[in-house]
Amino acid sequence: MGILISFLNLLLYLAIIILIAYAIRWLITGFLGWPIDPMVYKWAQIVVGLLCIIAVVVWLVGVLAGGPGLPHFWAYR
């Protein structure tokens, strides 16, 4: 059960990363009407992809080796 909850936490984390990236893109292109340079857009996609890969690797290390895992958004302390 713990693996399922941690996997759902990973999916939430990835959804937040992608939603923020999409919101920034919409803010720049749709709301402000500024064009994004293709090279800047390419590098932004690379950065978002790396953030997603880092989140997946941290989750895998947490599941397989008992490492720290992803940050908990609603941890009770």
Summary of the structure (lengths in Angstrom):
residues: 77
radius of gyration: 15.7
end to end distance: 21.1
largest distance: 46.8
contacts: 168
relative contact order: 0.15
helix: 74%
strand: 0%
